[in-house]
Amino acid sequence: MKTVKIVYWQENDGMWLGHLEAYPDYMTQGENLEELRENLKDILIMLESKEIPLVRIHEDMAV
């Protein structure tokens, strides 16, 4: 099993929004936290399988 960092929050209307920390340009939402996590997993699968073109990656770099 793999672990990835996610960023998420709940909007005033009750919807949950979030993105994968390494891919902040690809946001998704869910009616609850479980649905949001499932949607984030789907995005990760699409990103890793290269279904989404021109992916911008954000990462830490030691200098």
Secondary structure, DSSP 8 states (H G I E B T S, - for coil): -----EEEEE-TTS-EEEEETTEEEEEEEESSHHHHHHHHHHHHHHHHTT-SSS---------
